[in-house]
Amino acid sequence: MLLFVTVAVAEDGEQEMADFVGGVYQEKGFAVVLDKDTALVNGKLINRDRDIFITPKGVYSNDRGTYSSRNGIVVQDRDLFSGKDGSVVGSGSLYFGGGGQTIVSTGVSSTMRKP
């Protein structure tokens, strides 16, 4: 299967959340990055507290691009994410590979801010 993730221009910190959702979490469907610490993936919430990502699949920790969880390890090298479920490559706003198709939308926080 292929994983496709498109990411709009992200605010500070939102790109890391988009990378996590598309390159590490890799769930098929639709994802929205609400801000640098919050995303919705198929209606399920993902929260981030510094280098810890809390997801419906469990807790992931990030140490300089190495994400670990009870499900295994995913290593990020720039736009390449490699783990036990295969590899995902990012090119601009598109991520492909892995276990399905996912669309990631970012930039929501800038449109939701109060003037």
Number of C-alpha atoms within 10 A of each C-alpha: 9 15 23 25 30 21 23 15 13 21 15 11 11 23 20 16 27 30 22 21 25 31 30 25 18 22 20 19 16 15 26 22 25 21 23 22 17 19 26 18 22 13 11 10 14 23 18 18 11 10 12 16 22 15 18 10 12 11 17 23 18 18 10 10 15 17 23 18 14 9 13 11 18 25 19 22 12 9 14 18 25 19 19 10 15 11 20 25 22 20 11 11 17 19 26 22 23 25 17 15 20 24 21 25 21 23 20 16 15 12 9 10 7 5 4
